Amino acid sequence: MRRWKKLPEDDSGVSTVEYALLLAMIILISVSTLGGLGVEVNNIYLVIDPSFPDR
């Protein structure tokens, strides 16, 4: 019974959830940024590619 009374006072798991949410946001931002960057690099390559001679 004491364990249930202490439960609202125990906030050790809260920081784990906060870190997990922070990590999820960082991953989401990284994936979206790298995805957009990949498209831009591909477009640059498609513009430059015709200027190279064929072998």
PDB file of N, H, CA, C and O in Angstrom:
ATOM      1  N   MET A   1       0.820  -1.194   0.000  1.00  0.00           N
ATOM      2  CA  MET A   1       0.000   0.000   0.000  1.00  0.00           C
ATOM      3  C   MET A   1       0.863   1.257   0.000  1.00  0.00           C
ATOM      4  O   MET A   1       0.491   2.277  -0.581  1.00  0.00           O
ATOM      5  N   ARG A   2       2.015   1.173   0.656  1.00  0.00           N
ATOM      6  H   ARG A   2       2.317   0.345   1.128  1.00  0.00           H
ATOM      7  CA  ARG A   2       2.909   2.340   0.681  1.00  0.00           C
ATOM      8  C   ARG A   2       3.409   2.685  -0.723  1.00  0.00           C
ATOM      9  O   ARG A   2       3.604   3.851  -1.067  1.00  0.00           O
ATOM     10  N   ARG A   3       3.608   1.639  -1.516  1.00  0.00           N
ATOM     11  H   ARG A   3       3.450   0.692  -1.236  1.00  0.00           H
ATOM     12  CA  ARG A   3       4.106   1.853  -2.871  1.00  0.00           C
ATOM     13  C   ARG A   3       3.137   2.709  -3.686  1.00  0.00           C
ATOM     14  O   ARG A   3       3.580   3.582  -4.432  1.00  0.00           O
ATOM     15  N   TRP A   4       1.858   2.489  -3.566  1.00  0.00           N
ATOM     16  H   TRP A   4       1.498   1.780  -2.959  1.00  0.00           H
ATOM     17  CA  TRP A   4       0.865   3.251  -4.310  1.00  0.00           C
ATOM     18  C   TRP A   4       0.779   4.693  -3.821  1.00  0.00           C
ATOM     19  O   TRP A   4       0.446   5.591  -4.595  1.00  0.00           O
ATOM     20  N   LYS A   5       1.074   4.916  -2.561  1.00  0.00           N
ATOM     21  H   LYS A   5       1.344   4.187  -1.933  1.00  0.00           H
ATOM     22  CA  LYS A   5       1.047   6.284  -2.049  1.00  0.00           C
ATOM     23  C   LYS A   5       2.259   7.074  -2.533  1.00  0.00           C
ATOM     24  O   LYS A   5       2.181   8.288  -2.718  1.00  0.00           O
ATOM     25  N   LYS A   6       3.380   6.379  -2.737  1.00  0.00           N
ATOM     26  H   LYS A   6       3.443   5.392  -2.587  1.00  0.00           H
ATOM     27  CA  LYS A   6       4.594   7.050  -3.210  1.00  0.00           C
ATOM     28  C   LYS A   6       4.595   7.252  -4.722  1.00  0.00           C
ATOM     29  O   LYS A   6       5.372   8.056  -5.236  1.00  0.00           O
ATOM     30  N   LEU A   7       3.755   6.548  -5.421  1.00  0.00           N
ATOM     31  H   LEU A   7       3.124   5.894  -5.003  1.00  0.00           H
ATOM     32  CA  LEU A   7       3.751   6.584  -6.876  1.00  0.00           C
ATOM     33  C   LEU A   7       3.641   7.995  -7.453  1.00  0.00           C
ATOM     34  O   LEU A   7       4.415   8.318  -8.355  1.00  0.00           O
ATOM     35  N   PRO A   8       2.733   8.855  -6.992  1.00  0.00           N
ATOM     36  CA  PRO A   8       2.673  10.212  -7.556  1.00  0.00           C
ATOM     37  C   PRO A   8       3.931  11.039  -7.276  1.00  0.00           C
ATOM     38  O   PRO A   8       4.208  11.997  -7.998  1.00  0.00           O
ATOM     39  N   GLU A   9       4.679  10.690  -6.257  1.00  0.00           N
ATOM     40  H   GLU A   9       4.454   9.913  -5.670  1.00  0.00           H
ATOM     41  CA  GLU A   9       5.899  11.426  -5.934  1.00  0.00           C
ATOM     42  C   GLU A   9       7.084  10.971  -6.774  1.00  0.00           C
ATOM     43  O   GLU A   9       8.054  11.711  -6.935  1.00  0.00           O
ATOM     44  N   ASP A  10       7.009   9.756  -7.309  1.00  0.00           N
ATOM     45  H   ASP A  10       6.221   9.155  -7.178  1.00  0.00           H
ATOM     46  CA  ASP A  10       8.121   9.196  -8.077  1.00  0.00           C
ATOM     47  C   ASP A  10       8.062   9.727  -9.501  1.00  0.00           C
ATOM     48  O   ASP A  10       7.174   9.358 -10.270  1.00  0.00           O
ATOM     49  N   ASP A  11       9.010  10.599  -9.853  1.00  0.00           N
ATOM     50  H   ASP A  11       9.731  10.899  -9.229  1.00  0.00           H
ATOM     51  CA  ASP A  11       9.032  11.169 -11.198  1.00  0.00           C
ATOM     52  C   ASP A  11      10.312  10.806 -11.945  1.00  0.00           C
ATOM     53  O   ASP A  11      10.758  11.558 -12.811  1.00  0.00           O
ATOM     54  N   SER A  12      10.896   9.679 -11.622  1.00  0.00           N
ATOM     55  H   SER A  12      10.534   9.068 -10.919  1.00  0.00           H
ATOM     56  CA  SER A  12      12.141   9.284 -12.293  1.00  0.00           C
ATOM     57  C   SER A  12      11.906   8.913 -13.751  1.00  0.00           C
ATOM     58  O   SER A  12      12.804   9.090 -14.574  1.00  0.00           O
ATOM     59  N   GLY A  13      10.736   8.407 -14.093  1.00  0.00           N
ATOM     60  H   GLY A  13      10.006   8.262 -13.425  1.00  0.00           H
ATOM     61  CA  GLY A  13      10.446   8.041 -15.471  1.00  0.00           C
ATOM     62  C   GLY A  13      10.107   9.224 -16.354  1.00  0.00           C
ATOM     63  O   GLY A  13      10.106   9.102 -17.579  1.00  0.00           O
ATOM     64  N   VAL A  14       9.822  10.359 -15.756  1.00  0.00           N
ATOM     65  H   VAL A  14       9.823  10.458 -14.761  1.00  0.00           H
ATOM     66  CA  VAL A  14       9.444  11.538 -16.524  1.00  0.00           C
ATOM     67  C   VAL A  14      10.601  12.007 -17.394  1.00  0.00           C
ATOM     68  O   VAL A  14      10.391  12.359 -18.555  1.00  0.00           O
ATOM     69  N   SER A  15      11.799  12.017 -16.865  1.00  0.00           N
ATOM     70  H   SER A  15      11.969  11.731 -15.922  1.00  0.00           H
ATOM     71  CA  SER A  15      12.937  12.484 -17.662  1.00  0.00           C
ATOM     72  C   SER A  15      13.208  11.548 -18.832  1.00  0.00           C
ATOM     73  O   SER A  15      13.652  11.994 -19.890  1.00  0.00           O
ATOM     74  N   THR A  16      12.948  10.260 -18.655  1.00  0.00           N
ATOM     75  H   THR A  16      12.588   9.898 -17.795  1.00  0.00           H
ATOM     76  CA  THR A  16      13.125   9.314 -19.749  1.00  0.00           C
ATOM     77  C   THR A  16      12.154   9.619 -20.879  1.00  0.00           C
ATOM     78  O   THR A  16      12.531   9.586 -22.050  1.00  0.00           O
ATOM     79  N   VAL A  17      10.921   9.913 -20.539  1.00  0.00           N
ATOM     80  H   VAL A  17      10.614   9.941 -19.588  1.00  0.00           H
ATOM     81  CA  VAL A  17       9.924  10.261 -21.555  1.00  0.00           C
ATOM     82  C   VAL A  17      10.304  11.557 -22.245  1.00  0.00           C
ATOM     83  O   VAL A  17      10.152  11.677 -23.461  1.00  0.00           O
ATOM     84  N   GLU A  18      10.791  12.522 -21.493  1.00  0.00           N
ATOM     85  H   GLU A  18      10.914  12.424 -20.506  1.00  0.00           H
ATOM     86  CA  GLU A  18      11.209  13.794 -22.089  1.00  0.00           C
ATOM     87  C   GLU A  18      12.364  13.596 -23.057  1.00  0.00           C
ATOM     88  O   GLU A  18      12.381  14.176 -24.143  1.00  0.00           O
ATOM     89  N   TYR A  19      13.333  12.770 -22.659  1.00  0.00           N
ATOM     90  H   TYR A  19      13.319  12.299 -21.777  1.00  0.00           H
ATOM     91  CA  TYR A  19      14.460  12.490 -23.556  1.00  0.00           C
ATOM     92  C   TYR A  19      13.997  11.748 -24.806  1.00  0.00           C
ATOM     93  O   TYR A  19      14.501  12.007 -25.899  1.00  0.00           O
ATOM     94  N   ALA A  20      13.055  10.838 -24.659  1.00  0.00           N
ATOM     95  H   ALA A  20      12.646  10.628 -23.771  1.00  0.00           H
ATOM     96  CA  ALA A  20      12.540  10.108 -25.815  1.00  0.00           C
ATOM     97  C   ALA A  20      11.820  11.054 -26.778  1.00  0.00           C
ATOM     98  O   ALA A  20      11.984  10.939 -27.993  1.00  0.00           O
ATOM     99  N   LEU A  21      11.032  11.977 -26.252  1.00  0.00           N
ATOM    100  H   LEU A  21      10.899  12.069 -25.265  1.00  0.00           H
ATOM    101  CA  LEU A  21      10.349  12.951 -27.114  1.00  0.00           C
ATOM    102  C   LEU A  21      11.345  13.878 -27.806  1.00  0.00           C
ATOM    103  O   LEU A  21      11.184  14.207 -28.982  1.00  0.00           O
ATOM    104  N   LEU A  22      12.366  14.291 -27.076  1.00  0.00           N
ATOM    105  H   LEU A  22      12.497  14.024 -26.122  1.00  0.00           H
ATOM    106  CA  LEU A  22      13.399  15.148 -27.659  1.00  0.00           C
ATOM    107  C   LEU A  22      14.140  14.412 -28.774  1.00  0.00           C
ATOM    108  O   LEU A  22      14.399  14.984 -29.833  1.00  0.00           O
ATOM    109  N   LEU A  23      14.477  13.150 -28.536  1.00  0.00           N
ATOM    110  H   LEU A  23      14.266  12.686 -27.675  1.00  0.00           H
ATOM    111  CA  LEU A  23      15.155  12.348 -29.550  1.00  0.00           C
ATOM    112  C   LEU A  23      14.266  12.150 -30.780  1.00  0.00           C
ATOM    113  O   LEU A  23      14.746  12.207 -31.913  1.00  0.00           O
ATOM    114  N   ALA A  24      12.978  11.920 -30.554  1.00  0.00           N
ATOM    115  H   ALA A  24      12.588  11.874 -29.634  1.00  0.00           H
ATOM    116  CA  ALA A  24      12.055  11.757 -31.676  1.00  0.00           C
ATOM    117  C   ALA A  24      11.965  13.032 -32.508  1.00  0.00           C
ATOM    118  O   ALA A  24      11.919  12.963 -33.737  1.00  0.00           O
ATOM    119  N   MET A  25      11.939  14.190 -31.860  1.00  0.00           N
ATOM    120  H   MET A  25      11.976  14.246 -30.862  1.00  0.00           H
ATOM    121  CA  MET A  25      11.888  15.457 -32.606  1.00  0.00           C
ATOM    122  C   MET A  25      13.178  15.666 -33.391  1.00  0.00           C
ATOM    123  O   MET A  25      13.134  16.107 -34.540  1.00  0.00           O
ATOM    124  N   ILE A  26      14.317  15.358 -32.796  1.00  0.00           N
ATOM    125  H   ILE A  26      14.353  14.999 -31.863  1.00  0.00           H
ATOM    126  CA  ILE A  26      15.596  15.517 -33.493  1.00  0.00           C
ATOM    127  C   ILE A  26      15.657  14.601 -34.705  1.00  0.00           C
ATOM    128  O   ILE A  26      16.117  15.013 -35.770  1.00  0.00           O
ATOM    129  N   ILE A  27      15.202  13.367 -34.555  1.00  0.00           N
ATOM    130  H   ILE A  27      14.829  13.032 -33.690  1.00  0.00           H
ATOM    131  CA  ILE A  27      15.213  12.430 -35.683  1.00  0.00           C
ATOM    132  C   ILE A  27      14.277  12.898 -36.784  1.00  0.00           C
ATOM    133  O   ILE A  27      14.623  12.829 -37.963  1.00  0.00           O
ATOM    134  N   LEU A  28      13.103  13.370 -36.414  1.00  0.00           N
ATOM    135  H   LEU A  28      12.822  13.426 -35.456  1.00  0.00           H
ATOM    136  CA  LEU A  28      12.137  13.853 -37.407  1.00  0.00           C
ATOM    137  C   LEU A  28      12.693  15.040 -38.190  1.00  0.00           C
ATOM    138  O   LEU A  28      12.561  15.099 -39.412  1.00  0.00           O
ATOM    139  N   ILE A  29      13.307  15.974 -37.493  1.00  0.00           N
ATOM    140  H   ILE A  29      13.414  15.926 -36.500  1.00  0.00           H
ATOM    141  CA  ILE A  29      13.892  17.149 -38.154  1.00  0.00           C
ATOM    142  C   ILE A  29      15.059  16.737 -39.048  1.00  0.00           C
ATOM    143  O   ILE A  29      15.202  17.248 -40.159  1.00  0.00           O
ATOM    144  N   SER A  30      15.891  15.815 -38.567  1.00  0.00           N
ATOM    145  H   SER A  30      15.775  15.400 -37.665  1.00  0.00           H
ATOM    146  CA  SER A  30      17.035  15.358 -39.355  1.00  0.00           C
ATOM    147  C   SER A  30      16.598  14.655 -40.630  1.00  0.00           C
ATOM    148  O   SER A  30      17.151  14.911 -41.700  1.00  0.00           O
ATOM    149  N   VAL A  31      15.618  13.778 -40.527  1.00  0.00           N
ATOM    150  H   VAL A  31      15.169  13.570 -39.658  1.00  0.00           H
ATOM    151  CA  VAL A  31      15.152  13.042 -41.703  1.00  0.00           C
ATOM    152  C   VAL A  31      14.536  13.980 -42.725  1.00  0.00           C
ATOM    153  O   VAL A  31      14.790  13.848 -43.923  1.00  0.00           O
ATOM    154  N   SER A  32      13.734  14.920 -42.266  1.00  0.00           N
ATOM    155  H   SER A  32      13.528  15.027 -41.293  1.00  0.00           H
ATOM    156  CA  SER A  32      13.101  15.832 -43.220  1.00  0.00           C
ATOM    157  C   SER A  32      14.132  16.760 -43.863  1.00  0.00           C
ATOM    158  O   SER A  32      14.034  17.066 -45.051  1.00  0.00           O
ATOM    159  N   THR A  33      15.110  17.203 -43.091  1.00  0.00           N
ATOM    160  H   THR A  33      15.190  16.954 -42.125  1.00  0.00           H
ATOM    161  CA  THR A  33      16.152  18.069 -43.643  1.00  0.00           C
ATOM    162  C   THR A  33      17.019  17.315 -44.642  1.00  0.00           C
ATOM    163  O   THR A  33      17.293  17.817 -45.732  1.00  0.00           O
ATOM    164  N   LEU A  34      17.447  16.119 -44.277  1.00  0.00           N
ATOM    165  H   LEU A  34      17.224  15.711 -43.391  1.00  0.00           H
ATOM    166  CA  LEU A  34      18.293  15.346 -45.185  1.00  0.00           C
ATOM    167  C   LEU A  34      17.533  14.909 -46.427  1.00  0.00           C
ATOM    168  O   LEU A  34      18.116  14.805 -47.506  1.00  0.00           O
ATOM    169  N   GLY A  35      16.243  14.654 -46.284  1.00  0.00           N
ATOM    170  H   GLY A  35      15.770  14.739 -45.408  1.00  0.00           H
ATOM    171  CA  GLY A  35      15.441  14.309 -47.451  1.00  0.00           C
ATOM    172  C   GLY A  35      15.372  15.458 -48.438  1.00  0.00           C
ATOM    173  O   GLY A  35      15.525  15.257 -49.643  1.00  0.00           O
ATOM    174  N   GLY A  36      15.145  16.647 -47.939  1.00  0.00           N
ATOM    175  H   GLY A  36      15.021  16.810 -46.961  1.00  0.00           H
ATOM    176  CA  GLY A  36      15.116  17.828 -48.807  1.00  0.00           C
ATOM    177  C   GLY A  36      16.469  18.137 -49.401  1.00  0.00           C
ATOM    178  O   GLY A  36      16.566  18.545 -50.558  1.00  0.00           O
ATOM    179  N   LEU A  37      17.502  17.948 -48.627  1.00  0.00           N
ATOM    180  H   LEU A  37      17.423  17.617 -47.687  1.00  0.00           H
ATOM    181  CA  LEU A  37      18.865  18.183 -49.113  1.00  0.00           C
ATOM    182  C   LEU A  37      19.221  17.197 -50.218  1.00  0.00           C
ATOM    183  O   LEU A  37      19.882  17.559 -51.191  1.00  0.00           O
ATOM    184  N   GLY A  38      18.780  15.945 -50.066  1.00  0.00           N
ATOM    185  H   GLY A  38      18.243  15.651 -49.275  1.00  0.00           H
ATOM    186  CA  GLY A  38      19.044  14.933 -51.091  1.00  0.00           C
ATOM    187  C   GLY A  38      18.401  15.293 -52.418  1.00  0.00           C
ATOM    188  O   GLY A  38      18.997  15.080 -53.474  1.00  0.00           O
ATOM    189  N   VAL A  39      17.199  15.834 -52.376  1.00  0.00           N
ATOM    190  H   VAL A  39      16.716  16.007 -51.518  1.00  0.00           H
ATOM    191  CA  VAL A  39      16.510  16.245 -53.599  1.00  0.00           C
ATOM    192  C   VAL A  39      17.270  17.390 -54.264  1.00  0.00           C
ATOM    193  O   VAL A  39      17.433  17.405 -55.484  1.00  0.00           O
ATOM    194  N   GLU A  40      17.729  18.340 -53.468  1.00  0.00           N
ATOM    195  H   GLU A  40      17.596  18.328 -52.477  1.00  0.00           H
ATOM    196  CA  GLU A  40      18.473  19.472 -54.031  1.00  0.00           C
ATOM    197  C   GLU A  40      19.798  19.028 -54.657  1.00  0.00           C
ATOM    198  O   GLU A  40      20.166  19.505 -55.731  1.00  0.00           O
ATOM    199  N   VAL A  41      20.506  18.128 -53.997  1.00  0.00           N
ATOM    200  H   VAL A  41      20.206  17.741 -53.125  1.00  0.00           H
ATOM    201  CA  VAL A  41      21.772  17.621 -54.551  1.00  0.00           C
ATOM    202  C   VAL A  41      21.504  16.873 -55.846  1.00  0.00           C
ATOM    203  O   VAL A  41      22.267  17.003 -56.803  1.00  0.00           O
ATOM    204  N   ASN A  42      20.437  16.096 -55.890  1.00  0.00           N
ATOM    205  H   ASN A  42      19.817  15.991 -55.113  1.00  0.00           H
ATOM    206  CA  ASN A  42      20.094  15.377 -57.116  1.00  0.00           C
ATOM    207  C   ASN A  42      19.781  16.358 -58.244  1.00  0.00           C
ATOM    208  O   ASN A  42      20.206  16.140 -59.378  1.00  0.00           O
ATOM    209  N   ASN A  43      19.056  17.421 -57.958  1.00  0.00           N
ATOM    210  H   ASN A  43      18.710  17.598 -57.036  1.00  0.00           H
ATOM    211  CA  ASN A  43      18.751  18.424 -58.986  1.00  0.00           C
ATOM    212  C   ASN A  43      20.013  19.097 -59.502  1.00  0.00           C
ATOM    213  O   ASN A  43      20.139  19.339 -60.702  1.00  0.00           O
ATOM    214  N   ILE A  44      20.944  19.398 -58.616  1.00  0.00           N
ATOM    215  H   ILE A  44      20.842  19.201 -57.641  1.00  0.00           H
ATOM    216  CA  ILE A  44      22.214  20.004 -59.035  1.00  0.00           C
ATOM    217  C   ILE A  44      22.972  19.038 -59.937  1.00  0.00           C
ATOM    218  O   ILE A  44      23.529  19.441 -60.958  1.00  0.00           O
ATOM    219  N   TYR A  45      22.992  17.755 -59.556  1.00  0.00           N
ATOM    220  H   TYR A  45      22.540  17.427 -58.726  1.00  0.00           H
ATOM    221  CA  TYR A  45      23.681  16.753 -60.374  1.00  0.00           C
ATOM    222  C   TYR A  45      23.049  16.643 -61.755  1.00  0.00           C
ATOM    223  O   TYR A  45      23.760  16.529 -62.753  1.00  0.00           O
ATOM    224  N   LEU A  46      21.724  16.676 -61.822  1.00  0.00           N
ATOM    225  H   LEU A  46      21.146  16.768 -61.011  1.00  0.00           H
ATOM    226  CA  LEU A  46      21.049  16.569 -63.116  1.00  0.00           C
ATOM    227  C   LEU A  46      21.357  17.765 -64.010  1.00  0.00           C
ATOM    228  O   LEU A  46      21.365  17.631 -65.234  1.00  0.00           O
ATOM    229  N   VAL A  47      21.610  18.936 -63.417  1.00  0.00           N
ATOM    230  H   VAL A  47      21.604  19.045 -62.423  1.00  0.00           H
ATOM    231  CA  VAL A  47      21.950  20.104 -64.214  1.00  0.00           C
ATOM    232  C   VAL A  47      23.399  20.019 -64.699  1.00  0.00           C
ATOM    233  O   VAL A  47      23.697  20.391 -65.834  1.00  0.00           O
ATOM    234  N   ILE A  48      24.281  19.539 -63.855  1.00  0.00           N
ATOM    235  H   ILE A  48      24.038  19.236 -62.933  1.00  0.00           H
ATOM    236  CA  ILE A  48      25.715  19.483 -64.189  1.00  0.00           C
ATOM    237  C   ILE A  48      26.031  18.306 -65.096  1.00  0.00           C
ATOM    238  O   ILE A  48      26.945  18.406 -65.915  1.00  0.00           O
ATOM    239  N   ASP A  49      25.312  17.195 -64.984  1.00  0.00           N
ATOM    240  H   ASP A  49      24.570  17.114 -64.319  1.00  0.00           H
ATOM    241  CA  ASP A  49      25.630  15.956 -65.697  1.00  0.00           C
ATOM    242  C   ASP A  49      25.768  16.128 -67.206  1.00  0.00           C
ATOM    243  O   ASP A  49      26.709  15.578 -67.779  1.00  0.00           O
ATOM    244  N   PRO A  50      24.895  16.848 -67.872  1.00  0.00           N
ATOM    245  CA  PRO A  50      25.054  16.953 -69.343  1.00  0.00           C
ATOM    246  C   PRO A  50      26.342  17.655 -69.777  1.00  0.00           C
ATOM    247  O   PRO A  50      26.766  17.497 -70.922  1.00  0.00           O
ATOM    248  N   SER A  51      26.962  18.414 -68.900  1.00  0.00           N
ATOM    249  H   SER A  51      26.618  18.541 -67.970  1.00  0.00           H
ATOM    250  CA  SER A  51      28.182  19.125 -69.310  1.00  0.00           C
ATOM    251  C   SER A  51      29.416  18.225 -69.327  1.00  0.00           C
ATOM    252  O   SER A  51      30.452  18.619 -69.862  1.00  0.00           O
ATOM    253  N   PHE A  52      29.327  17.032 -68.757  1.00  0.00           N
ATOM    254  H   PHE A  52      28.486  16.711 -68.323  1.00  0.00           H
ATOM    255  CA  PHE A  52      30.452  16.095 -68.778  1.00  0.00           C
ATOM    256  C   PHE A  52      30.402  15.267 -70.068  1.00  0.00           C
ATOM    257  O   PHE A  52      29.335  14.826 -70.495  1.00  0.00           O
ATOM    258  N   PRO A  53      31.571  15.067 -70.676  1.00  0.00           N
ATOM    259  CA  PRO A  53      31.569  14.267 -71.915  1.00  0.00           C
ATOM    260  C   PRO A  53      31.314  12.787 -71.614  1.00  0.00           C
ATOM    261  O   PRO A  53      31.690  12.280 -70.558  1.00  0.00           O
ATOM    262  N   ASP A  54      30.672  12.113 -72.559  1.00  0.00           N
ATOM    263  H   ASP A  54      30.367  12.526 -73.418  1.00  0.00           H
ATOM    264  CA  ASP A  54      30.447  10.669 -72.420  1.00  0.00           C
ATOM    265  C   ASP A  54      31.745   9.942 -72.712  1.00  0.00           C
ATOM    266  O   ASP A  54      32.546  10.401 -73.526  1.00  0.00           O
ATOM    267  N   ARG A  55      31.956   8.837 -72.071  1.00  0.00           N
ATOM    268  H   ARG A  55      31.306   8.464 -71.409  1.00  0.00           H
ATOM    269  CA  ARG A  55      33.181   8.063 -72.299  1.00  0.00           C
ATOM    270  C   ARG A  55      32.932   6.949 -73.259  1.00  0.00           C
ATOM    271  O   ARG A  55      33.847   6.188 -73.573  1.00  0.00           O
TER     272      ARG A  55
END
